[in-house]
Amino acid sequence: MFPGRRAGQPLTTRTIAPLIRDLGVPTVPGRLAALHQLVLQSPAPVVAQALGFHHTTTHRHHAAAGGTRNRYSPSRNTL
């Protein structure tokens, strides 16, 4: 989506973040809003595992976003 200087190599977050900031787009509020929306739509432990966050971090964001889901069992019952 964001091609880099070398063919087949996309821009990294380290490269693209200053470019976005220079345009005046606030990056941290956008990331937090996206994370809050994600933990409201999916269980916090699933989001934590998918994004590499600690589960307490996503639970904190879930609570900050106004989520009401308290528990999630990642194991499945196989009968």
GROMACS elastic network, one bead per residue, 0.5 to 0.9 nm:
[ bonds ]
;  ai    aj funct       b0    kb
    1    10     6  0.73604   500
    1    11     6  0.88490   500
    2     9     6  0.89501   500
    2    10     6  0.56033   500
    2    11     6  0.58453   500
    2    12     6  0.88841   500
    2    16     6  0.85658   500
    3     6     6  0.78691   500
    3     7     6  0.75090   500
    3     8     6  0.72867   500
    3     9     6  0.64311   500
    3    11     6  0.59075   500
    4     7     6  0.69888   500
    4     8     6  0.76211   500
    4     9     6  0.54172   500
    4    12     6  0.81411   500
    5     8     6  0.88629   500
    5     9     6  0.72825   500
    5    10     6  0.80103   500
    5    11     6  0.79238   500
    6     9     6  0.54806   500
    6    10     6  0.79623   500
    7    10     6  0.81520   500
    9    12     6  0.87315   500
   11    14     6  0.80901   500
   11    15     6  0.60387   500
   11    16     6  0.61358   500
   12    15     6  0.51924   500
   12    16     6  0.61194   500
   12    17     6  0.84050   500
   13    16     6  0.51407   500
   13    17     6  0.56405   500
   13    18     6  0.88016   500
   14    17     6  0.58166   500
   14    18     6  0.74911   500
   15    18     6  0.65099   500
   15    19     6  0.72332   500
   16    19     6  0.51796   500
   16    20     6  0.62486   500
   16    21     6  0.86896   500
   17    20     6  0.52081   500
   17    21     6  0.61627   500
   17    22     6  0.85990   500
   17    27     6  0.74514   500
   18    22     6  0.60102   500
   18    23     6  0.86649   500
   19    22     6  0.51353   500
   19    23     6  0.65617   500
   20    23     6  0.51985   500
   20    24     6  0.67523   500
   20    25     6  0.57875   500
   20    26     6  0.78354   500
   20    27     6  0.74855   500
   21    24     6  0.50641   500
   21    25     6  0.53303   500
   21    26     6  0.62664   500
   21    27     6  0.69448   500
   22    25     6  0.74827   500
   23    26     6  0.89217   500
   25    30     6  0.87150   500
   26    29     6  0.62117   500
   26    30     6  0.67006   500
   27    30     6  0.52693   500
   27    31     6  0.62206   500
   27    32     6  0.87343   500
   28    31     6  0.51181   500
   28    32     6  0.61695   500
   28    33     6  0.85503   500
   29    32     6  0.51178   500
   29    33     6  0.60384   500
   29    34     6  0.85342   500
   30    33     6  0.51120   500
   30    34     6  0.61318   500
   30    35     6  0.85848   500
   31    34     6  0.51313   500
   31    35     6  0.61488   500
   31    36     6  0.85872   500
   32    35     6  0.50525   500
   32    36     6  0.60417   500
   32    37     6  0.85506   500
   32    61     6  0.84204   500
   33    36     6  0.50984   500
   33    37     6  0.61873   500
   33    38     6  0.85541   500
   33    65     6  0.86526   500
   34    37     6  0.51971   500
   34    38     6  0.61292   500
   34    39     6  0.87721   500
   35    39     6  0.62146   500
   35    40     6  0.85930   500
   35    47     6  0.87418   500
   35    58     6  0.82563   500
   35    61     6  0.74315   500
   35    62     6  0.86628   500
   36    39     6  0.53625   500
   36    40     6  0.63059   500
   36    41     6  0.88237   500
   36    58     6  0.85934   500
   36    61     6  0.59529   500
   36    62     6  0.63101   500
   36    63     6  0.89754   500
   36    64     6  0.76686   500
   36    65     6  0.53796   500
   36    66     6  0.88219   500
   37    40     6  0.51738   500
   37    41     6  0.63885   500
   37    42     6  0.87661   500
   37    62     6  0.86299   500
   37    65     6  0.74931   500
   38    41     6  0.51938   500
   38    42     6  0.60653   500
   38    43     6  0.85950   500
   38    44     6  0.84474   500
   38    47     6  0.73435   500
   38    62     6  0.87485   500
   39    42     6  0.51685   500
   39    43     6  0.60471   500
   39    44     6  0.52966   500
   39    45     6  0.88604   500
   39    46     6  0.87325   500
   39    47     6  0.65369   500
   39    48     6  0.89692   500
   39    58     6  0.68823   500
   39    59     6  0.80213   500
   39    61     6  0.71762   500
   39    62     6  0.54142   500
   39    65     6  0.80386   500
   39    67     6  0.79444   500
   40    43     6  0.73138   500
   40    44     6  0.79917   500
   40    62     6  0.63054   500
   40    65     6  0.71607   500
   40    66     6  0.80330   500
   40    67     6  0.58778   500
   40    68     6  0.86515   500
   40    69     6  0.85466   500
   41    44     6  0.89556   500
   42    45     6  0.85373   500
   42    46     6  0.68858   500
   42    47     6  0.67001   500
   43    46     6  0.54355   500
   43    47     6  0.64732   500
   43    48     6  0.87663   500
   43    58     6  0.89289   500
   43    59     6  0.88345   500
   43    62     6  0.87123   500
   43    69     6  0.78745   500
   43    71     6  0.84251   500
   43    72     6  0.66060   500
   44    47     6  0.50931   500
   44    48     6  0.60571   500
   44    49     6  0.86650   500
   44    55     6  0.68097   500
   44    56     6  0.85567   500
   44    57     6  0.86655   500
   44    58     6  0.52264   500
   44    59     6  0.56091   500
   44    60     6  0.89713   500
   44    61     6  0.84359   500
   44    62     6  0.67205   500
   44    72     6  0.81466   500
   45    49     6  0.61820   500
   45    50     6  0.85600   500
   45    53     6  0.89664   500
   45    54     6  0.83638   500
   45    55     6  0.53981   500
   45    56     6  0.84513   500
   45    58     6  0.70529   500
   45    59     6  0.76404   500
   45    72     6  0.75520   500
   45    73     6  0.89758   500
   45    74     6  0.78789   500
   46    49     6  0.52430   500
   46    50     6  0.61459   500
   46    51     6  0.86118   500
   46    55     6  0.85347   500
   46    74     6  0.79198   500
   47    50     6  0.50877   500
   47    51     6  0.60137   500
   47    52     6  0.81407   500
   47    53     6  0.78080   500
   47    55     6  0.82630   500
   47    58     6  0.70551   500
   48    51     6  0.53949   500
   48    52     6  0.55992   500
   48    54     6  0.58036   500
   48    55     6  0.52643   500
   48    56     6  0.84520   500
   48    57     6  0.76954   500
   48    58     6  0.59140   500
   48    59     6  0.87162   500
   49    52     6  0.52076   500
   49    53     6  0.64817   500
   49    54     6  0.77059   500
   49    55     6  0.76090   500
   50    53     6  0.79046   500
   52    55     6  0.89555   500
   53    56     6  0.83140   500
   53    57     6  0.65674   500
   53    58     6  0.70153   500
   54    57     6  0.53881   500
   54    58     6  0.68990   500
   54    59     6  0.89454   500
   55    58     6  0.53657   500
   55    59     6  0.62181   500
   55    60     6  0.86564   500
   56    60     6  0.60727   500
   56    61     6  0.86199   500
   57    60     6  0.51454   500
   57    61     6  0.63553   500
   57    62     6  0.86066   500
   58    62     6  0.59760   500
   58    63     6  0.86077   500
   59    63     6  0.62604   500
   59    64     6  0.85912   500
   59    70     6  0.89108   500
   60    63     6  0.52192   500
   60    64     6  0.61721   500
   60    65     6  0.86136   500
   61    65     6  0.60290   500
   61    66     6  0.86611   500
   61    67     6  0.87033   500
   62    65     6  0.51917   500
   62    66     6  0.65387   500
   62    67     6  0.52789   500
   62    68     6  0.81263   500
   62    69     6  0.84824   500
   63    66     6  0.51879   500
   63    67     6  0.52787   500
   63    68     6  0.73502   500
   63    69     6  0.89234   500
   64    67     6  0.74189   500
   67    70     6  0.83395   500
   69    72     6  0.78691   500
   73    76     6  0.77603   500
